[in-house]
């Protein structure tokens, strides 16, 4: 007989597909700072470029004279004392006055080189930060808003300073922060400057509130609360009364407005009191959401450009 043209072999076909790869753990914290460091080693720490610091030896590159000038030295070293996590610093140039320095901190895109500067340069970190801050300058709402914008982009949290003001003024300032879709749900607002020992000053100096709050946040998992974490400070610029049973204290009032502070507790020494951001959300819940989002983004890249069906 002639060949049957529509004959089909009654066999099988084998198709193999690789199973999805495991995503792995959510990852640890990575700190990102925007700071000043006038005595840095300029040959190794360029301006407006993220520089990775893993230990105290690396940190010394921010202060080659021992004068401890600028905000970078104390931010990084105090954080490393509490938590051994990678620290990325974006060093900006100090201006002739605070206004010029603040403009450098906020940064943007350099019109000549087209490169990001200041807070905008944090997006260039090899390991994307999970926590960012600009200590000493983030008590200005313009800097806080720039941090909020970057935190929303990087899917990370940020720590902002509350200026050295009264409790009533601090709660009023907290009310000016927030808004749906602005990024402020990721804001952890820290109150009171902290006193630490300075070898250069041979005595106590005060550092920005965000320095030790960042240290406390980086010492726990992104989904854990930083509240009740001990901090390595000797005193605070303003006393805040704290009582675990009393709802009428100034400490309770600050917490109700999403402001965290340092207080002496029965644990000994000073602890960070506060587990909510300025919008009222638990900062640990925001941290968990961001950690999952970062992992999904990172692990989904291999599936890009493949057919959906």
C-alpha positions as CSV (number, residue, x, y, z in Angstrom):
1,X,0.0,0.0,0.0
2,X,1.0,3.6,-0.4
3,X,2.4,5.6,2.6
4,X,-0.2,7.0,4.8
5,X,0.5,10.7,4.9
6,X,-1.4,11.5,8.1
7,X,0.1,8.7,10.1
8,X,1.4,9.7,13.5
9,X,3.6,7.5,15.7
10,X,1.9,6.7,19.0
11,X,4.9,7.4,21.1
12,X,5.9,9.8,23.8
13,X,7.7,13.1,24.0
14,X,10.0,14.1,26.8
15,X,10.3,17.7,28.0
16,X,12.5,18.7,30.8
17,X,12.4,21.9,32.8
18,X,14.8,22.9,35.5
19,X,13.0,23.4,38.8
20,X,13.1,26.9,40.4
21,X,16.3,27.5,42.3
22,X,16.0,28.0,46.0
23,X,16.0,31.7,46.9
24,X,18.1,31.2,50.0
25,X,17.9,33.2,53.2
26,X,16.7,36.8,53.3
27,X,20.1,38.2,54.0
28,X,21.7,40.3,56.8
29,X,21.9,44.1,57.3
30,X,24.1,46.4,55.3
31,X,24.5,50.0,56.5
32,X,24.7,52.9,54.2
33,X,25.9,56.3,55.4
34,X,26.2,59.7,53.8
35,X,28.8,61.6,55.8
36,X,31.6,64.2,55.9
37,X,35.2,63.2,56.5
38,X,37.6,66.1,55.9
39,X,40.6,64.1,57.0
40,X,40.0,61.0,54.9
41,X,42.6,59.3,52.9
42,X,41.7,60.9,49.6
43,X,43.7,58.3,47.6
44,X,41.5,55.5,48.8
45,X,38.2,57.1,49.7
46,X,36.9,59.3,46.9
47,X,34.1,61.8,47.2
48,X,30.6,60.7,46.3
49,X,31.5,57.1,45.6
50,X,30.3,54.3,48.0
51,X,33.3,53.0,49.9
52,X,33.0,49.7,51.8
53,X,34.2,49.4,55.4
54,X,34.3,46.0,57.1
55,X,36.4,46.7,60.2
56,X,38.1,49.4,62.3
57,X,41.2,49.3,60.1
58,X,39.1,50.3,57.1
59,X,37.4,52.9,59.2
60,X,40.7,54.6,60.0
61,X,40.8,55.7,56.4
62,X,38.1,58.2,57.3
63,X,40.4,59.9,59.8
64,X,44.1,59.9,59.0
65,X,45.0,62.6,61.5
66,X,43.2,61.3,64.6
67,X,41.2,64.5,65.0
68,X,37.9,62.7,64.6
69,X,36.5,65.5,62.4
70,X,33.3,65.1,60.4
71,X,30.4,62.8,60.9
72,X,31.8,59.7,59.2
73,X,34.3,58.5,61.8
74,X,32.0,58.3,64.8
75,X,29.1,56.9,62.7
76,X,31.0,54.0,61.4
77,X,33.1,53.1,64.5
78,X,30.2,53.3,66.9
79,X,28.1,51.1,64.7
80,X,31.0,48.6,64.3
81,X,31.2,48.4,68.1
82,X,27.6,47.1,68.3
83,X,27.3,45.1,65.1
84,X,29.8,43.6,62.6
85,X,28.0,44.3,59.4
86,X,29.3,45.9,56.2
87,X,29.3,49.7,56.2
88,X,29.2,51.7,53.0
89,X,30.0,55.4,53.3
90,X,29.4,58.1,50.7
91,X,31.7,60.9,51.7
92,X,30.7,64.4,50.6
93,X,32.8,67.6,50.7
94,X,32.2,70.0,53.6
95,X,30.9,73.3,52.4
96,X,31.8,76.8,53.6
97,X,28.7,76.7,55.8
98,X,26.1,74.2,57.0
99,X,23.7,75.1,54.1
100,X,26.3,74.2,51.5
101,X,27.3,71.0,53.3
102,X,23.6,70.0,53.6
103,X,23.2,70.5,49.8
104,X,26.1,68.2,49.3
105,X,24.5,65.6,51.6
106,X,21.3,65.7,49.7
107,X,23.2,65.5,46.4
108,X,21.6,64.6,43.1
109,X,23.1,64.3,39.7
110,X,26.3,66.2,38.9
111,X,25.5,68.4,35.9
112,X,29.1,68.1,34.6
113,X,29.9,64.4,35.1
114,X,26.4,63.0,35.2
115,X,27.3,61.0,38.2
116,X,25.1,60.7,41.4
117,X,26.3,62.6,44.5
118,X,25.3,62.6,48.1
119,X,22.3,60.5,49.1
120,X,21.7,59.6,45.4
121,X,25.1,57.8,45.3
122,X,23.8,55.2,47.8
123,X,22.2,53.4,44.9
124,X,25.6,52.5,43.6
125,X,26.6,50.3,46.5
126,X,27.7,46.9,45.5
127,X,25.7,45.4,48.3
128,X,22.4,47.3,48.5
129,X,22.0,48.9,51.9
130,X,19.2,47.7,54.2
131,X,19.6,50.7,56.5
132,X,20.7,54.2,55.5
133,X,21.3,57.4,57.4
134,X,22.9,60.9,57.2
135,X,23.8,61.6,60.8
136,X,24.0,65.2,61.9
137,X,22.0,66.5,59.0
138,X,18.8,64.4,58.8
139,X,17.1,66.5,61.5
140,X,16.4,68.9,58.5
141,X,13.2,67.8,56.7
142,X,14.8,68.3,53.3
143,X,17.4,65.7,54.1
144,X,14.8,63.4,55.7
145,X,12.7,63.6,52.5
146,X,15.7,62.7,50.4
147,X,16.4,59.7,52.6
148,X,12.8,58.7,52.3
149,X,12.9,58.8,48.5
150,X,16.1,56.7,48.4
151,X,14.7,54.2,51.0
152,X,11.6,53.7,48.9
153,X,13.8,53.1,45.8
154,X,16.2,50.7,47.6
155,X,13.4,49.0,49.6
156,X,15.3,49.7,52.9
157,X,14.7,51.5,56.1
158,X,16.3,54.8,57.2
159,X,17.1,56.4,60.5
160,X,16.6,60.1,60.9
161,X,17.7,62.5,63.6
162,X,15.3,64.5,65.7
163,X,16.8,67.9,66.5
164,X,17.8,68.7,70.1
165,X,14.5,70.2,71.0
166,X,11.8,69.8,73.7
167,X,9.5,66.8,73.7
168,X,6.5,69.0,72.6
169,X,8.6,70.3,69.7
170,X,9.7,66.8,68.8
171,X,6.2,65.5,68.6
172,X,5.2,68.5,66.4
173,X,8.1,67.8,64.1
174,X,7.0,64.1,63.9
175,X,3.6,65.2,62.6
176,X,5.3,66.9,59.7
177,X,6.7,63.6,58.4
178,X,4.8,61.0,56.6
179,X,2.2,60.7,53.8
180,X,1.1,57.8,51.7
181,X,3.7,56.7,49.2
182,X,6.4,59.1,50.3
183,X,8.7,56.4,51.9
184,X,8.3,57.7,55.4
185,X,6.8,54.4,56.5
186,X,10.4,53.3,56.5
187,X,11.5,56.1,58.8
188,X,12.8,55.4,62.3
189,X,13.1,58.7,64.1
190,X,15.7,58.9,66.9
191,X,15.6,61.5,69.7
192,X,18.5,62.9,72.0
193,X,22.1,63.3,71.1
194,X,24.3,60.6,72.8
195,X,27.4,61.2,74.8
196,X,30.4,59.0,74.0
197,X,34.1,59.2,74.8
198,X,36.4,60.9,72.3
199,X,40.1,60.2,72.3
200,X,40.7,63.3,70.3
201,X,38.8,65.5,72.8
202,X,40.0,63.4,75.8
203,X,36.5,63.5,77.2
204,X,32.8,63.3,76.3
205,X,31.3,64.5,73.1
206,X,27.8,64.3,71.7
207,X,27.0,62.5,68.5
208,X,23.8,62.5,66.4
209,X,20.8,60.4,67.6
210,X,20.8,58.3,64.5
211,X,24.3,56.9,65.1
212,X,23.4,54.5,67.9
213,X,19.9,53.9,66.6
214,X,21.5,52.6,63.3
215,X,23.8,50.4,65.4
216,X,20.9,48.9,67.3
217,X,18.9,48.3,64.1
218,X,21.8,46.6,62.4
219,X,22.5,44.4,65.4
220,X,19.2,42.6,64.9
221,X,17.6,40.8,61.9
222,X,15.6,43.1,59.6
223,X,12.4,41.5,60.9
224,X,13.3,41.9,64.5
225,X,12.5,44.9,66.7
226,X,15.4,47.1,67.7
227,X,13.6,48.2,70.9
228,X,15.3,47.4,74.2
229,X,18.7,47.0,72.5
230,X,21.5,48.3,74.7
231,X,23.6,51.1,73.4
232,X,27.2,52.0,74.2
233,X,26.7,55.6,75.4
234,X,27.5,57.4,78.6
235,X,24.8,60.0,78.7
236,X,22.2,61.9,76.7
237,X,21.6,65.5,75.9
238,X,18.1,65.5,77.3
239,X,16.7,63.3,80.0
240,X,13.4,61.5,79.1
241,X,11.5,59.8,81.9
242,X,10.8,56.2,81.3
243,X,8.6,53.9,83.4
244,X,7.4,50.5,82.1
245,X,4.1,50.9,84.1
246,X,3.4,54.6,83.5
247,X,1.5,55.8,80.5
248,X,1.9,59.5,81.3
249,X,5.7,59.8,80.9
250,X,7.3,61.8,78.2
251,X,8.8,58.6,76.9
252,X,5.4,57.2,76.3
253,X,4.4,60.4,74.5
254,X,7.4,60.2,72.2
255,X,6.7,56.6,71.3
256,X,3.0,57.4,70.5
257,X,4.3,59.8,67.9
258,X,6.7,57.3,66.4
259,X,9.8,58.8,68.1
260,X,12.4,56.5,69.7
261,X,14.7,57.6,72.5
262,X,17.5,56.5,74.9
263,X,16.7,55.8,78.5
264,X,18.1,54.0,81.5
265,X,16.3,50.7,82.2
266,X,16.5,47.9,84.8
267,X,18.8,46.1,82.3
268,X,21.5,48.5,83.2
269,X,23.0,51.3,81.1
270,X,21.1,52.9,78.3
271,X,18.7,51.2,76.0
272,X,16.9,52.2,72.8
273,X,13.2,52.5,73.5
274,X,10.8,52.4,70.6
275,X,9.7,49.9,68.0
276,X,7.6,51.9,65.6
277,X,8.3,54.2,62.7
278,X,6.9,57.7,62.3
279,X,3.8,56.4,60.5
280,X,2.9,54.1,63.4
281,X,3.9,50.8,61.7
282,X,6.1,48.4,63.6
283,X,9.5,49.0,62.0
284,X,10.2,45.3,62.2
285,X,7.2,44.6,60.0
286,X,8.4,47.1,57.4
287,X,11.9,45.4,57.6
288,X,10.4,42.0,56.9
289,X,8.4,43.3,54.0
290,X,11.5,45.0,52.5
291,X,13.7,41.9,53.1
292,X,11.2,39.7,51.2
293,X,10.9,42.2,48.4
294,X,14.6,42.5,48.0
295,X,15.0,38.7,47.9
296,X,12.2,38.3,45.3
297,X,13.7,41.0,43.1
298,X,17.2,39.5,43.3
299,X,16.1,35.9,42.7
300,X,13.7,36.7,39.9
301,X,16.3,38.1,37.5
302,X,17.0,34.6,35.9
303,X,13.4,34.3,34.9
304,X,13.3,37.6,33.0
305,X,12.7,37.3,29.2
306,X,11.5,33.8,29.4
307,X,8.1,32.8,27.8
308,X,5.2,33.0,30.2
309,X,3.5,30.0,28.6
